[in-house]
Amino acid sequence: MDKENERSFAVVTGASSGIGFELAKQFVLHGYDLLMVADSEAVFEAQDELLSYGTNVECLETNLATFNGVELLSK
């Protein structure tokens, strides 16, 4: 992929609600592809909302306060 076709990418934790969701939304509105991480199933509903803006939005339900949660994110 050449430089002019590359897209910016962001990872937002706590992205299912509140400040985390609003940060995720700002990244998407500014053309970033996004990985949303949260410790609840609400992250999937948040993903559905952000997909409507036309960027790539992936999500991961895991608790980053645990070793297993961090391991899952790092894979």
HELIX and SHEET records of a PDB file:
HELIX    1   1 LYS A    3  ASN A    5  5                                   3    
HELIX    2   2 GLY A   18  LEU A   29  1                                  12    
HELIX    3   3 ALA A   42  LEU A   51  1                                  10    
HELIX    4   4 PHE A   67  SER A   74  1                                   8    
SHEET    1   A 3 PHE A   9  THR A  13  0                                        
SHEET    2   A 3 ASP A  33  ALA A  38  1                                        
SHEET    3   A 3 VAL A  57  GLU A  61  1                                        
END                                                                             
